[in-house]
Amino acid sequence: MPKSFLGVGWCFPIELDANGQIKQAAYEESVRQSIWIILGTAKGERLMRPDFGCGMHDLVFAPNTASTAGQVSEAVQEALLSFEPRIDVIDVQVTPGSQGQVLLISLDYRVRATNNVFNLVYPFYLERGTVP
């Protein structure tokens, strides 16, 4: 399959290039940014697509336990299975970060069209108001 199947779209977050045009994300970078958007969107956040997003945001005030990590892992896998058909999820590991209120989600995935394997680490904060 050609890489063009992966698509080209606006960069996230939206930025302008040197010519004042909206930057584009292409192919594997488009996929990576799509994953980031899925994980960063809470279910119900988009009015016209209330099912879109990841259910881990329901756990934002949950304690930092193995049970919470398992629920986050399951929510991530479910969201990516539903909303990112261009990838196969190989593994999701959820571990506590150096701060007690953060979980680090390490995602290994394969882009189907190119068979390339990538890793993405997404920080999930268990307390609102906490910033990186």
Rosetta silent file (secondary structure, phi, psi, omega in degrees, C-alpha in Angstrom):
SEQUENCE: MPKSFLGVGWCFPIELDANGQIKQAAYEESVRQSIWIILGTAKGERLMRPDFGCGMHDLVFAPNTASTAGQVSEAVQEALLSFEPRIDVIDVQVTPGSQGQVLLISLDYRVRATNNVFNLVYPFYLERGTVP
SCORE:     score description
SCORE:     0.000 S_00000001
   1 L     0.000  140.203  177.842    0.000    0.000    0.000 S_00000001
   2 L   -75.645  155.882  179.245    1.289    3.484   -0.735 S_00000001
   3 H   -63.492  -23.335 -177.343    1.937    5.962    2.057 S_00000001
   4 H   -59.418  -22.713  176.578   -0.683    8.303    0.603 S_00000001
   5 H   -60.438  -28.680 -177.743   -3.302    6.082    2.261 S_00000001
   6 H   -72.064  -23.321  173.551   -2.102    7.478    5.604 S_00000001
   7 L    90.190  165.577  176.854   -3.197   10.944    4.593 S_00000001
   8 E  -135.679  133.996 -179.566   -2.115   14.535    4.928 S_00000001
   9 E  -154.304 -176.889  179.481   -3.906   17.038    7.101 S_00000001
  10 E   -61.746  143.233  176.555   -3.512   20.060    9.300 S_00000001
  11 L   -69.045  148.325  176.586   -0.772   19.865   11.887 S_00000001
  12 L  -123.831  125.435   -2.605   -1.835   19.563   15.537 S_00000001
  13 L   -70.192  158.073 -176.213   -1.649   21.919   17.252 S_00000001
  14 L   -63.264  129.196  179.882   -2.431   24.228   14.356 S_00000001
  15 L  -137.836  161.205  173.751    0.604   26.295   13.340 S_00000001
  16 E  -103.300  145.660  175.638    1.627   28.485   10.431 S_00000001
  17 L   -86.690 -173.198 -177.367    4.687   27.781    8.320 S_00000001
  18 L   -63.248  -23.117 -179.737    7.214   30.385    7.111 S_00000001
  19 L   -92.843    3.571 -179.301    4.873   31.328    4.233 S_00000001
  20 L    81.812    9.968  178.333    1.909   31.958    6.525 S_00000001
  21 L   -93.830  156.331  177.942    0.168   28.751    5.419 S_00000001
  22 E   -69.562  128.486  178.749   -1.218   26.155    7.813 S_00000001
  23 L   -63.450  147.773 -179.934    1.419   23.478    8.462 S_00000001
  24 E  -110.742  146.685  171.451    0.601   20.000    7.247 S_00000001
  25 E  -112.357  130.017 -174.953    1.224   16.643    8.916 S_00000001
  26 E  -122.866  146.007  170.027    1.788   13.791    6.491 S_00000001
  27 L    55.863 -122.296 -176.084    1.779   10.010    6.624 S_00000001
  28 H   -62.002  -32.776  177.508    3.187    8.522    9.855 S_00000001
  29 H   -67.429  -35.694  175.738    3.266   11.956   11.515 S_00000001
  30 H   -62.887  -40.140  178.355   -0.426   12.354   10.678 S_00000001
  31 H   -65.427  -46.624 -179.974   -1.098    9.020   12.379 S_00000001
  32 H   -58.562  -44.450  179.930    0.922   10.019   15.481 S_00000001
  33 H   -67.806  -34.022  176.612   -0.959   13.292   15.789 S_00000001
  34 H   -63.901  -42.550  177.299   -4.275   11.485   15.343 S_00000001
  35 H   -60.861  -45.286  179.578   -3.409    9.156   18.235 S_00000001
  36 H   -58.968  -41.332  179.089   -2.495   12.172   20.377 S_00000001
  37 H   -65.684  -43.762  179.654   -5.871   13.786   19.553 S_00000001
  38 H   -60.618  -47.552 -178.381   -7.801   10.600   20.390 S_00000001
  39 H   -68.546  -29.056 -178.155   -6.021   10.208   23.736 S_00000001
  40 H   -86.898   -3.987 -178.456   -6.403   13.903   24.562 S_00000001
  41 L  -105.807  125.836  176.802  -10.140   14.034   23.890 S_00000001
  42 E   -80.810  144.212  175.442  -12.613   13.007   26.576 S_00000001
  43 L   -58.470  135.420 -179.023  -15.734   11.132   25.505 S_00000001
  44 L    89.931   -8.121 -178.289  -18.597   13.615   25.167 S_00000001
  45 L   -71.403  -34.612  179.143  -16.248   16.554   24.575 S_00000001
  46 L   -93.709  119.740 -174.511  -17.138   16.879   20.881 S_00000001
  47 L   -60.914  -41.511 -177.027  -20.757   17.879   20.493 S_00000001
  48 L   -85.655  -10.186  177.924  -21.296   16.308   17.092 S_00000001
  49 L  -136.373   68.079 -175.393  -19.296   13.158   17.980 S_00000001
  50 L   -63.580  -18.535  178.954  -20.033   12.383   21.653 S_00000001
  51 L   -84.607  -13.461 -176.194  -18.625    8.856   21.271 S_00000001
  52 L   -74.171  141.325  175.021  -15.232   10.125   20.031 S_00000001
  53 L   119.472 -169.505 -174.995  -12.284   10.137   22.398 S_00000001
  54 E  -117.432  132.634 -177.787  -10.795    8.083   25.190 S_00000001
  55 H   -72.560   -2.293 -178.824  -12.640    6.980   28.330 S_00000001
  56 H   -65.947  -20.415 -178.736   -9.560    7.382   30.528 S_00000001
  57 H   -68.064  -17.026  174.333  -10.634   10.952   31.294 S_00000001
  58 H   -69.987  -13.283 -176.143  -13.368    9.540   33.535 S_00000001
  59 H  -102.875   14.832 -172.633  -10.514    8.433   35.831 S_00000001
  60 L   -59.143  -28.140  179.418   -8.929   11.853   36.320 S_00000001
  61 L  -105.661   11.774 -179.671   -9.600   11.821   40.096 S_00000001
  62 L   -73.134  155.030  177.028   -8.900    8.105   40.579 S_00000001
  63 L   -70.359  154.926 -179.980   -6.126    6.972   42.933 S_00000001
  64 L   -82.726   82.537 -178.015   -2.775    6.055   41.412 S_00000001
  65 L  -125.262  171.253  177.003   -3.152    2.285   41.758 S_00000001
  66 H   -63.302  -34.472  178.573   -2.581   -0.796   39.618 S_00000001
  67 H   -63.911  -44.271  178.062   -6.345   -0.997   39.090 S_00000001
  68 H   -63.078  -43.182  178.399   -6.455    2.548   37.699 S_00000001
  69 H   -59.143  -41.309  177.995   -3.478    1.791   35.430 S_00000001
  70 H   -64.889  -40.293  178.344   -5.311   -1.274   34.101 S_00000001
  71 H   -66.311  -39.148  177.444   -8.465    0.734   33.440 S_00000001
  72 H   -63.981  -45.182  178.915   -6.444    3.405   31.614 S_00000001
  73 H   -58.413  -45.137  179.081   -4.718    0.752   29.488 S_00000001
  74 H   -63.651  -41.781  179.861   -8.063   -0.789   28.558 S_00000001
  75 H   -64.579  -40.079  179.031   -9.575    2.616   27.703 S_00000001
  76 H   -64.112  -48.612 -179.448   -6.605    3.494   25.466 S_00000001
  77 H   -60.597  -42.928 -179.988   -6.771    0.192   23.580 S_00000001
  78 H   -63.493  -44.524 -178.970  -10.541    0.505   23.114 S_00000001
  79 H   -63.866  -43.709 -178.346  -10.320    4.110   21.848 S_00000001
  80 H   -69.974  -35.518  176.041   -7.558    3.339   19.354 S_00000001
  81 H   -62.942  -38.449 -177.815   -9.348    0.244   18.103 S_00000001
  82 H   -77.304  -36.915 -167.166  -12.474    2.334   17.511 S_00000001
  83 H  -118.941   -2.378  178.378  -10.997    5.512   16.039 S_00000001
  84 L  -132.546   83.047 -176.686   -7.612    4.790   14.422 S_00000001
  85 L   -73.518   -6.957 -178.227   -7.968    2.070   11.778 S_00000001
  86 L   -82.576   -3.434 -176.489   -4.529    2.810   10.300 S_00000001
  87 E  -128.221  160.441  166.192   -2.698    1.124   13.192 S_00000001
  88 E  -114.000  125.702  176.996   -2.385   -2.132   15.093 S_00000001
  89 E   -78.181  121.706  179.140   -1.804   -1.651   18.814 S_00000001
  90 E   -88.182  -47.060 -176.943    1.106   -3.882   19.821 S_00000001
  91 E  -158.332  145.942  173.011    1.338   -3.008   23.502 S_00000001
  92 E  -128.666  118.964  176.533    0.105   -0.479   26.053 S_00000001
  93 E  -116.002  129.744  178.632    2.070   -0.095   29.294 S_00000001
  94 E  -117.584  119.016 -178.415    0.837    2.277   31.995 S_00000001
  95 E  -130.735  150.764  176.482    3.336    3.163   34.726 S_00000001
  96 E   -68.221  140.205  177.118    3.430    5.805   37.441 S_00000001
  97 L   -81.810 -175.408 -178.495    5.591    8.802   36.566 S_00000001
  98 L   -66.192  -27.160  174.594    8.124   10.465   38.837 S_00000001
  99 L   -95.301  146.138 -175.833    5.339   12.580   40.290 S_00000001
 100 L   -66.270  -20.934 -173.568    2.585   10.707   42.104 S_00000001
 101 L   -97.443    8.539 -178.555   -0.257   12.239   40.125 S_00000001
 102 E  -121.254  140.702  170.955    0.859   11.244   36.625 S_00000001
 103 E  -111.993  134.019  177.317    0.599    7.980   34.702 S_00000001
 104 E   -99.350  120.118 -179.305    2.865    7.486   31.693 S_00000001
 105 E   -99.531  110.485  178.527    1.143    5.617   28.884 S_00000001
 106 E   -99.721  116.680 -174.911    3.705    3.930   26.641 S_00000001
 107 E  -114.151  122.120  172.165    2.072    2.857   23.406 S_00000001
 108 E  -104.540  127.686 -178.606    3.746    0.607   20.841 S_00000001
 109 E  -143.235  156.595  179.259    1.904    0.511   17.531 S_00000001
 110 E  -116.184  129.931  174.403    2.401   -0.608   13.938 S_00000001
 111 E   -79.967  119.354 -173.175    1.238    1.469   10.981 S_00000001
 112 L   -60.330  -41.859 -173.917   -0.572   -1.023    8.787 S_00000001
 113 L   -68.230  -29.569 -176.366    0.216    0.570    5.404 S_00000001
 114 L  -114.238  -12.541 -176.886    3.989    0.672    5.941 S_00000001
 115 L    64.278   18.083  176.870    4.489   -2.007    8.639 S_00000001
 116 E   -82.660  142.172 -179.277    6.645    0.498   10.552 S_00000001
 117 E  -104.823  137.530 -178.691    6.609    0.257   14.351 S_00000001
 118 E  -133.276  162.200  174.903    6.474    3.358   16.566 S_00000001
 119 E  -128.254  139.868  177.735    6.346    4.230   20.249 S_00000001
 120 E  -134.658  134.980  175.911    4.480    7.141   21.803 S_00000001
 121 E  -113.563  122.119 -177.435    4.512    8.161   25.474 S_00000001
 122 E  -116.244  124.194  177.681    1.459   10.080   26.638 S_00000001
 123 E   -84.712  131.287  177.507    1.305   11.620   30.131 S_00000001
 124 E  -118.392  117.318 -176.253   -2.063   11.287   31.867 S_00000001
 125 E   -91.340  127.647 -176.238   -2.540   13.505   34.900 S_00000001
 126 L   -82.798  -11.029  178.692   -4.781   12.128   37.643 S_00000001
 127 L  -124.939  129.645  178.373   -5.492   15.521   39.186 S_00000001
 128 L   -65.922  149.127  179.232   -6.928   18.449   37.259 S_00000001
 129 L    90.893   -5.908  177.509   -4.873   21.593   37.314 S_00000001
 130 L   -87.465  130.499 -179.633   -1.598   19.679   37.126 S_00000001
 131 L  -120.543  154.896 -179.877    0.563   20.760   34.226 S_00000001
 132 L   -63.908    0.000    0.000    3.725   19.254   32.762 S_00000001
